[in-house]
Amino acid sequence: MKPASVGRALRLGARTTVAMGMAAVGLGIAPAFAEEQQTDQLWIQHPYEPTVTVAPEGGTGQYRDLPVGLYHDDSAYAVTDGRLTVDVSGLAEVAEVAWPENCVPSGSTAVCSVPEVPILTDDYEEQVRLKVRALPGTASGAQGKITYEATAKGGPDGELVAPHNSFDTTVTVGSGPDLGVVQPDKLVGVRPGGSLTAPFAVTNTGNEPAQGFNVRMWGTYGLEFATKYPQCAYTPTGGEGEAAPMTVVTCAFDTVVAPGATAGLPAPLKLDVADHALYELFGYSVEPGAGATDIQADDNYGAWPIEAVNTADFAVRGDTVRGKAGSKVTATVRFLNRGPAWVGHIGSGDPAAVVSFHVPKGTAATAVPDLCEPRSVEGGSLEERLGAPRYDCYLPLWVKQDSRTALPFQLEISRVVPGATGKIVAHPGWGPSFPFDPKSRNNTAQVVVNP
């Protein structure tokens, strides 16, 4: 099946696709898929291996939410009247399901309605909220299965069908602590130089107490942990290559978290927002202490995106070189972040910037920086690394304020073209321009050969 994480995947490996798309635009050629027959596919999003707690002796078990939903691929089509068939016969003598209002049960199956089926986006939400709990007397370790099928109206043929026998959830009955944290909403409009109180709370939805809990936290380069706890160790890390600079904090707290209880940190966690802050991230995870295993770890992680009100002035600088026909010269392309903010695309993994260099006429590149990839004039990918008419240089996903990157190109002058120029452009890996850059004019420069 097609996993939901596709829509949120890091895009570090998509450079060739982007370059080819830019090539099509530059040449004025319609993309090839415009001439092909469009297709669409219906998918089911569901939990894979959830755990429910054993029922207490003489009582009933706790319900666990099982969100299930439909989505499709092609936004060109409106897809409606989704029908999700849920078969819980595989849960017999293990667990039971409580059906939501949009499901009509009949025996061990139910048909659930989804009036409008969306495409998969970052804000996607499942439309069917099942609840499942262990039956009284079911032992820890018992398992059962839920299967799904789906249809909907729309797509190129008027009807979409999800792949048969492809979607199921294995429910396991377990016993132990189940710690979880809440995912906070993105915070925007933060002023550099100020401070924030980080949201943090851990809840135990398991059936056994957690004998303490361990916490791992991290803050990106524009955040500083102003509150220090004696139970924690603070380690600066990253700052080289693709590894962005950040602070990692590891803690062990002895607070017992009873079933149904919520615990916090010993004191509110204050984060200072640095003057160079822009796109920041505070992340954290929890696990039970004393060597215990969390019976459902998929809700043990949280991330708080923080966007500061700040700017970063990206700029490029060219070079002037001279030489005779047959000689080799070095032209250095330079990228600068004049600040005041650093830029780190921690969430997306996109390069902080791409620097495109068009090789001047009468010359050929005989040595290029490792960060740079050969392209056609329009941006299409090329196999031969040397002698390309253009190079796209992908910076790491982060650049500090006041940083400088030198990109030396060795050029062989095949013939003297007086005043030959090669354009240099800094641009995002995705999108037309840098939203944080107040001075876009200095995003271009040129290399001049034999002025």
Disulfide bonds with the S-S distance in Angstrom:
Cys103-Cys112 1.98
Cys232-Cys251 2.04
Cys372-Cys393 2.04
